[in-house]
Amino acid sequence: MPPRVLVLGGYGAFGARAVERLARGRDMSIIVAGRNPEIGEAFAKDIAASFGIDCRFARLDAQALEAADLEVFAPAVVINASGPYQTQDYRLAQACVRAGAHYIDLSDSSAFTEGISALDAEARAAGVLMTSGASSVPSLSSAVVDHYLERFSHLRAVTTVISPGNSFDPGLATARSILGTLGKPIPGFENGHPAPRLGWQGLARQHMPGLGTRWISDCDAPDIALFPKRYAGLESVRVCAALEVGIFHLALWAASGLARIGLLPRPEVLAAPMLAMKRHMHGLGSDRGGMTVTLEGTGHSGHPLAIVWSLVAGAGHGPNIPAIPATIIARKLVSGALLSRGAQPAVGLFALEDFREAVSDLSITDAEHAR
């Protein structure tokens, strides 16, 4: 019997991409789990027919799941793609441990991803891996830093910018998660010390190779908490988001200002109307998105060194990027190539070359630039 992977939120914005990427291997059974049987069953049937695999729907609520619910399906791995993670606790992860299943999530929350390490002893005792943040950040961004680290005698600063194409529809849950941080304190790290920032402030213009120049603003990401501990001597860590359409980006920046001074106490309530407006105006942008990771420090020659790693996705393939790290880790677990056990943030679990191989059939390319 092929190994079974259960994907919670498996028909959502990123969960559906994870399911599709896993199905392409035609070497595992997949459970698409969620609360909407009408959407979930249709999607699972389509995946089963398209790839000739066992793919079924299960009606499960990620926030009310018990170990007994999982034991019915006996998954080897559970991928939690049902954000937002800022409001979640670890009951689902603990249910996976009690059911003997590895747990992977796509968290973009600093607190949630860093905090999972507290469950290390529990996961080790069960002989499973419990890992959080298997997404663009911190999983892919840390793989990039690991790849280039040997070129530096001292790595001083890491800045990551993520910029989706405007054609991407993030869905209501992701939109609420983004808006919920507007104008609120988020982690920051400057001059070797924690330095809180404000969500969607820090407005600036930045050139992104292959994408042009876009507005950027500060956002929360696990890198800010994790990188100073992982990379000795690091003095600055910054993570930013950049919307392709400038007017949309500036609208969120303005809303963050209103939230900061108390005139917009619950910006997340704007998620539905703002998402509707974005969908109505999707033709303003394109299907091209990507990310950059900029590393700055001192090279082994003693001279300043700056490397910009860029990732560009076309043909609407960009939304696969946040989902692919989880699928890489899941594949490594079921194949036995990844032997890590315990609870940890999803850093150091795969190499940049693993990511390149995983996207080789997509319109996703990466490049290195000197600065």
PAKOL-914730 format. One record per residue (C-alpha): x, y, z; residue number from 0. Coordinates in Angstrom, 2 decimals. Layout:
BEGIN
ATOM	X	Y	Z	NUM
...
//
This chain:
BEGIN
ATOM	0.00	0.00	0.00	0
ATOM	1.44	3.44	-0.92	1
ATOM	2.09	5.87	1.93	2
ATOM	-0.83	8.12	2.78	3
ATOM	-0.65	11.90	3.19	4
ATOM	-3.57	13.85	4.65	5
ATOM	-3.78	17.54	3.67	6
ATOM	-5.99	19.74	5.84	7
ATOM	-7.30	22.67	3.87	8
ATOM	-6.48	20.52	0.87	9
ATOM	-8.69	22.41	-1.57	10
ATOM	-7.64	25.91	-0.42	11
ATOM	-5.30	28.43	-2.00	12
ATOM	-2.12	26.60	-0.99	13
ATOM	-3.42	23.20	0.10	14
ATOM	-4.71	22.49	-3.40	15
ATOM	-1.25	23.20	-4.82	16
ATOM	0.33	20.86	-2.27	17
ATOM	-2.12	18.09	-3.20	18
ATOM	-1.52	18.55	-6.92	19
ATOM	2.28	18.51	-6.52	20
ATOM	2.16	15.37	-4.36	21
ATOM	-0.22	13.67	-6.80	22
ATOM	2.19	14.17	-9.70	23
ATOM	4.52	11.60	-8.19	24
ATOM	1.77	8.96	-8.45	25
ATOM	3.38	7.14	-5.55	26
ATOM	1.16	7.98	-2.58	27
ATOM	-2.45	8.01	-1.46	28
ATOM	-3.87	11.44	-0.59	29
ATOM	-6.70	12.49	1.70	30
ATOM	-8.07	15.96	0.92	31
ATOM	-9.53	17.16	4.22	32
ATOM	-11.70	20.14	5.07	33
ATOM	-15.16	21.27	6.10	34
ATOM	-16.79	21.74	2.69	35
ATOM	-17.72	18.38	1.10	36
ATOM	-19.14	19.95	-2.05	37
ATOM	-15.81	21.57	-2.98	38
ATOM	-13.56	18.93	-1.40	39
ATOM	-15.16	15.88	-2.99	40
ATOM	-15.13	17.43	-6.46	41
ATOM	-11.49	18.41	-6.11	42
ATOM	-10.43	14.98	-4.80	43
ATOM	-12.23	13.22	-7.67	44
ATOM	-10.55	15.49	-10.18	45
ATOM	-7.09	14.74	-8.72	46
ATOM	-7.80	11.00	-8.67	47
ATOM	-8.91	11.03	-12.30	48
ATOM	-6.10	13.28	-13.51	49
ATOM	-3.25	11.34	-11.90	50
ATOM	-4.67	7.84	-11.50	51
ATOM	-4.10	7.72	-7.74	52
ATOM	-6.18	7.04	-4.66	53
ATOM	-7.36	10.51	-3.64	54
ATOM	-10.40	10.92	-1.40	55
ATOM	-12.14	13.64	0.57	56
ATOM	-12.63	13.56	4.34	57
ATOM	-14.81	16.03	6.20	58
ATOM	-12.58	17.16	9.06	59
ATOM	-12.30	20.36	11.05	60
ATOM	-8.65	21.22	11.69	61
ATOM	-9.54	23.06	14.90	62
ATOM	-11.51	20.18	16.41	63
ATOM	-9.47	17.19	15.28	64
ATOM	-8.62	14.38	17.70	65
ATOM	-6.09	11.57	17.35	66
ATOM	-8.95	9.09	16.91	67
ATOM	-10.17	11.01	13.86	68
ATOM	-6.76	10.68	12.26	69
ATOM	-6.29	7.03	13.19	70
ATOM	-9.25	6.16	10.94	71
ATOM	-7.16	7.21	7.92	72
ATOM	-3.73	6.13	9.25	73
ATOM	-1.75	8.87	7.48	74
ATOM	2.03	8.76	7.49	75
ATOM	2.12	12.56	7.20	76
ATOM	-0.38	15.32	7.92	77
ATOM	0.07	18.69	6.18	78
ATOM	-1.81	21.53	7.84	79
ATOM	-2.54	24.09	5.11	80
ATOM	-5.51	25.59	6.94	81
ATOM	-4.34	28.97	8.18	82
ATOM	-4.33	31.56	9.56	83
ATOM	-1.85	30.25	12.11	84
ATOM	-1.74	33.39	14.26	85
ATOM	-4.94	32.26	16.00	86
ATOM	-4.14	28.54	16.24	87
ATOM	-2.70	26.48	19.05	88
ATOM	-0.87	23.13	18.89	89
ATOM	-3.78	20.75	19.53	90
ATOM	-3.77	19.57	15.92	91
ATOM	-0.03	18.93	15.97	92
ATOM	-0.37	17.03	19.23	93
ATOM	-3.23	14.95	17.78	94
ATOM	-0.93	13.98	14.92	95
ATOM	1.78	12.91	17.37	96
ATOM	-0.68	10.75	19.33	97
ATOM	-1.82	9.19	16.04	98
ATOM	1.80	8.43	15.09	99
ATOM	1.81	10.80	12.10	100
ATOM	4.41	13.35	11.09	101
ATOM	3.07	16.92	11.18	102
ATOM	3.96	19.74	8.74	103
ATOM	2.39	23.18	8.47	104
ATOM	2.80	26.26	6.27	105
ATOM	2.81	28.79	9.12	106
ATOM	3.93	32.34	8.42	107
ATOM	3.60	33.37	12.08	108
ATOM	6.80	34.06	14.05	109
ATOM	5.28	33.10	17.39	110
ATOM	3.55	29.94	16.19	111
ATOM	6.51	28.58	14.23	112
ATOM	9.13	29.32	16.88	113
ATOM	6.89	28.01	19.65	114
ATOM	6.50	24.53	18.21	115
ATOM	9.94	23.61	19.60	116
ATOM	8.32	23.37	23.04	117
ATOM	6.78	20.07	21.92	118
ATOM	10.13	18.52	21.00	119
ATOM	10.20	15.89	23.76	120
ATOM	6.65	14.78	22.96	121
ATOM	7.42	14.36	19.26	122
ATOM	10.70	12.55	19.89	123
ATOM	9.01	10.11	22.24	124
ATOM	6.51	9.26	19.49	125
ATOM	9.25	8.97	16.86	126
ATOM	7.76	11.58	14.54	127
ATOM	8.72	14.94	13.08	128
ATOM	6.57	17.95	13.99	129
ATOM	7.64	20.95	11.93	130
ATOM	6.20	24.42	11.36	131
ATOM	6.85	27.03	8.68	132
ATOM	7.31	24.75	5.65	133
ATOM	6.68	27.53	3.18	134
ATOM	8.41	30.40	1.37	135
ATOM	9.51	31.64	4.78	136
ATOM	11.32	30.36	6.74	137
ATOM	11.80	27.05	4.90	138
ATOM	12.82	28.24	1.43	139
ATOM	14.46	31.47	2.61	140
ATOM	16.68	29.54	5.04	141
ATOM	17.63	27.08	2.29	142
ATOM	18.80	30.08	0.26	143
ATOM	20.85	31.49	3.14	144
ATOM	22.36	28.06	3.84	145
ATOM	23.33	27.77	0.17	146
ATOM	25.28	31.03	0.12	147
ATOM	26.53	31.13	3.71	148
ATOM	29.94	29.64	2.96	149
ATOM	30.80	32.65	0.79	150
ATOM	30.72	34.95	3.82	151
ATOM	33.21	35.30	6.64	152
ATOM	30.53	37.38	8.38	153
ATOM	26.89	37.49	7.34	154
ATOM	25.50	40.78	8.63	155
ATOM	21.99	41.17	7.15	156
ATOM	19.28	39.15	5.40	157
ATOM	16.29	40.79	3.72	158
ATOM	13.53	38.75	2.09	159
ATOM	10.83	40.22	-0.14	160
ATOM	7.84	38.22	-1.37	161
ATOM	5.76	39.59	-4.23	162
ATOM	2.82	37.67	-5.73	163
ATOM	1.42	38.41	-9.16	164
ATOM	-1.90	40.22	-9.05	165
ATOM	-3.70	37.29	-10.70	166
ATOM	-3.21	35.25	-7.51	167
ATOM	-6.39	34.90	-5.43	168
ATOM	-5.28	34.44	-1.81	169
ATOM	-8.69	33.44	-0.47	170
ATOM	-10.56	34.92	2.47	171
ATOM	-8.55	33.29	5.27	172
ATOM	-5.21	34.49	3.90	173
ATOM	-6.63	37.98	3.30	174
ATOM	-7.85	38.17	6.90	175
ATOM	-4.46	37.02	8.15	176
ATOM	-2.67	39.76	6.21	177
ATOM	-5.11	42.51	7.20	178
ATOM	-5.02	41.44	10.83	179
ATOM	-1.39	42.61	11.10	180
ATOM	-1.93	46.09	9.64	181
ATOM	-0.52	48.75	11.92	182
ATOM	0.10	46.27	14.71	183
ATOM	3.52	45.57	16.31	184
ATOM	5.36	42.73	14.61	185
ATOM	8.81	41.28	15.38	186
ATOM	11.86	43.02	14.00	187
ATOM	15.61	42.60	14.37	188
ATOM	18.07	45.47	13.83	189
ATOM	21.60	46.24	15.05	190
ATOM	21.81	42.85	16.70	191
ATOM	18.74	43.33	18.89	192
ATOM	14.97	42.84	18.71	193
ATOM	13.40	46.00	17.27	194
ATOM	9.62	45.72	16.77	195
ATOM	8.14	47.11	13.56	196
ATOM	4.58	47.83	12.49	197
ATOM	2.74	45.64	10.02	198
ATOM	2.71	47.04	6.48	199
ATOM	4.73	50.14	7.45	200
ATOM	8.37	50.73	6.40	201
ATOM	7.20	51.72	2.92	202
ATOM	9.96	51.74	0.29	203
ATOM	10.60	51.02	-3.38	204
ATOM	12.71	48.04	-4.38	205
ATOM	13.86	46.59	-7.67	206
ATOM	13.10	42.89	-8.00	207
ATOM	15.02	41.16	-10.82	208
ATOM	12.63	39.90	-13.47	209
ATOM	9.67	41.70	-11.91	210
ATOM	10.59	45.37	-11.98	211
ATOM	10.34	47.89	-9.15	212
ATOM	7.60	47.42	-6.58	213
ATOM	6.54	48.97	-3.28	214
ATOM	7.54	46.93	-0.21	215
ATOM	6.33	47.00	3.40	216
ATOM	7.22	45.15	6.59	217
ATOM	5.42	41.94	7.46	218
ATOM	5.65	39.24	10.12	219
ATOM	7.59	36.07	9.29	220
ATOM	9.35	33.37	11.32	221
ATOM	12.74	34.34	9.84	222
ATOM	12.87	37.37	12.14	223
ATOM	12.85	35.22	15.27	224
ATOM	14.76	32.24	13.90	225
ATOM	17.62	33.61	11.78	226
ATOM	19.52	35.46	14.55	227
ATOM	19.73	32.17	16.45	228
ATOM	20.62	30.10	13.39	229
ATOM	23.25	32.40	11.86	230
ATOM	25.82	33.65	14.35	231
ATOM	26.72	37.33	14.08	232
ATOM	23.62	38.32	12.14	233
ATOM	22.73	41.94	12.88	234
ATOM	19.62	42.58	10.78	235
ATOM	16.70	40.50	9.53	236
ATOM	13.82	41.98	7.57	237
ATOM	10.92	40.38	5.70	238
ATOM	8.68	42.42	3.41	239
ATOM	5.68	41.92	1.17	240
ATOM	5.20	43.64	-2.18	241
ATOM	1.94	43.73	-4.10	242
ATOM	2.32	43.95	-7.86	243
ATOM	-0.29	46.68	-8.30	244
ATOM	0.96	49.81	-6.58	245
ATOM	-2.46	51.22	-5.75	246
ATOM	-3.40	48.05	-3.87	247
ATOM	-0.14	48.11	-1.92	248
ATOM	-0.52	51.79	-1.03	249
ATOM	-4.12	51.16	0.06	250
ATOM	-2.91	48.58	2.60	251
ATOM	-0.16	50.92	3.71	252
ATOM	-2.71	53.69	4.28	253
ATOM	-5.01	51.28	6.14	254
ATOM	-2.10	50.27	8.36	255
ATOM	-1.62	53.93	9.25	256
ATOM	-5.28	54.22	10.24	257
ATOM	-5.02	51.03	12.28	258
ATOM	-1.88	52.31	14.02	259
ATOM	-3.62	55.42	15.32	260
ATOM	-6.77	53.53	16.33	261
ATOM	-9.11	54.67	13.55	262
ATOM	-9.31	51.16	12.10	263
ATOM	-9.26	48.83	15.12	264
ATOM	-10.19	45.65	13.19	265
ATOM	-8.81	45.92	9.66	266
ATOM	-9.48	42.23	9.02	267
ATOM	-13.20	43.04	8.64	268
ATOM	-12.26	44.64	5.32	269
ATOM	-11.01	41.30	3.94	270
ATOM	-14.17	40.37	2.02	271
ATOM	-14.79	43.75	0.30	272
ATOM	-11.09	44.28	-0.47	273
ATOM	-10.81	40.77	-1.91	274
ATOM	-13.91	41.37	-4.02	275
ATOM	-12.39	44.60	-5.35	276
ATOM	-9.12	42.84	-6.13	277
ATOM	-10.94	40.11	-8.03	278
ATOM	-12.88	42.70	-9.99	279
ATOM	-9.64	44.46	-10.94	280
ATOM	-7.45	41.39	-11.51	281
ATOM	-6.69	42.57	-15.04	282
ATOM	-4.56	45.43	-13.70	283
ATOM	-1.60	43.17	-13.03	284
ATOM	-0.11	39.94	-14.31	285
ATOM	0.54	36.32	-13.38	286
ATOM	4.22	37.03	-12.62	287
ATOM	5.42	36.94	-9.04	288
ATOM	8.42	35.85	-7.04	289
ATOM	10.76	36.69	-4.21	290
ATOM	14.24	37.94	-3.43	291
ATOM	16.64	37.12	-0.61	292
ATOM	19.43	39.67	-0.18	293
ATOM	22.47	38.68	1.87	294
ATOM	24.96	41.33	2.99	295
ATOM	28.18	41.00	4.92	296
ATOM	31.90	40.46	4.48	297
ATOM	33.49	38.01	2.09	298
ATOM	36.58	35.91	2.81	299
ATOM	38.69	38.56	1.05	300
ATOM	37.77	41.00	3.79	301
ATOM	35.76	43.17	1.39	302
ATOM	32.00	43.87	1.58	303
ATOM	29.90	41.23	-0.15	304
ATOM	26.26	41.41	-1.21	305
ATOM	24.36	38.65	-3.01	306
ATOM	20.80	38.94	-4.29	307
ATOM	19.01	35.66	-4.96	308
ATOM	15.87	36.06	-7.04	309
ATOM	13.00	33.75	-7.87	310
ATOM	10.59	34.54	-10.71	311
ATOM	7.40	32.63	-11.42	312
ATOM	5.36	33.03	-14.58	313
ATOM	2.30	31.36	-16.14	314
ATOM	0.44	31.69	-12.84	315
ATOM	2.76	29.18	-11.16	316
ATOM	3.77	31.49	-8.31	317
ATOM	1.19	30.22	-5.78	318
ATOM	2.93	26.83	-5.89	319
ATOM	6.00	28.32	-4.17	320
ATOM	4.54	28.54	-0.62	321
ATOM	3.23	24.96	-0.87	322
ATOM	6.28	23.21	-2.31	323
ATOM	8.51	23.18	0.81	324
ATOM	5.87	21.13	2.65	325
ATOM	5.70	18.63	-0.22	326
ATOM	9.49	18.29	-0.32	327
ATOM	9.59	17.51	3.40	328
ATOM	6.64	15.11	3.14	329
ATOM	8.32	13.21	0.31	330
ATOM	11.59	12.98	2.22	331
ATOM	9.76	11.63	5.27	332
ATOM	7.81	8.90	3.45	333
ATOM	10.87	7.85	1.43	334
ATOM	13.06	7.64	4.52	335
ATOM	15.48	10.28	3.21	336
ATOM	14.69	12.59	6.15	337
ATOM	15.39	11.06	9.55	338
ATOM	14.90	14.16	11.73	339
ATOM	12.53	13.62	14.63	340
ATOM	11.19	15.95	17.28	341
ATOM	9.54	19.36	17.02	342
ATOM	11.26	22.20	15.21	343
ATOM	10.73	25.09	12.82	344
ATOM	11.06	23.99	9.18	345
ATOM	14.61	25.20	8.60	346
ATOM	17.51	23.04	7.45	347
ATOM	15.24	20.21	6.28	348
ATOM	16.03	20.49	2.57	349
ATOM	18.57	22.16	0.30	350
ATOM	18.03	24.79	-2.36	351
ATOM	18.80	22.13	-4.97	352
ATOM	15.85	20.08	-3.67	353
ATOM	13.58	23.06	-4.33	354
ATOM	15.01	23.56	-7.81	355
ATOM	14.32	19.94	-8.64	356
ATOM	10.77	20.18	-7.28	357
ATOM	9.92	23.14	-9.55	358
ATOM	11.77	21.95	-12.65	359
ATOM	8.51	21.32	-14.52	360
ATOM	7.08	24.74	-13.65	361
ATOM	7.68	28.23	-14.99	362
ATOM	9.78	29.05	-11.92	363
ATOM	13.43	30.04	-12.21	364
ATOM	16.01	31.39	-9.80	365
ATOM	19.18	33.39	-10.33	366
ATOM	22.03	35.01	-8.42	367
ATOM	22.94	38.68	-8.76	368
ATOM	25.88	40.62	-7.36	369
ATOM	25.10	44.00	-5.84	370
//
